[in-house]
Amino acid sequence: MILDFRKPLPASADRRWKIVQAEMRRHGYAPTGLIEVLHVVQDTFGYLDRDSLQSIAHSLRLPLSKVYGVATFYHDFKINPPGQHQCSVCTGSACYIQGVPELLERIEQELGVRPEETTADGKLHLSAVRCFGACGLALVAMFDDKIVGKLTQDELVARLKEMVHHDS
Ligand code: FES
């Protein structure tokens, strides 16, 4: 039996893995793309769990120990769950021109969190992602596992506040 090591192996059926797979494809599934791929996984999911590291190792044909070593060596990578709720804001071109820089400033002022950070109470982790592939729906964000498009800045901030205060 011939194994196709280039075939990507998603860590789950989560649709966000399409973003990761696109990044791996962009690097031709080469091991040299490891750091970029780790960044995309973290940006997309908020952290690097064991299943993700295994999937990356398989898809890039690297030993898991090497992938784990890189993920734990760099301070920027997190291997623990980052927060009770997660929001990923798209910063791709179509969304960016909807005022994403001002939006991120507003989120920082009103909720005290910047991209790749978790609120002090651990309730919300905010990520900035490159593109959800739904550019026609800009402004796009993902709230936990739900992608929402055609958002206004007010709607996005209101949803974040609801996430943070709902469980209080
Ligand atoms: S730029 Fe935001 S979904 Fe593509």
Boltz pocket constraint, residues with backbone or C-beta under 6 A from the ligand:
constraints:
  - pocket:
      binder: B
      contacts: [[A, 90], [A, 91], [A, 92], [A, 93], [A, 94], [A, 95], [A, 96], [A, 130], [A, 131], [A, 132], [A, 133], [A, 134], [A, 135], [A, 136], [A, 138], [A, 140]]
      max_distance: 6.0
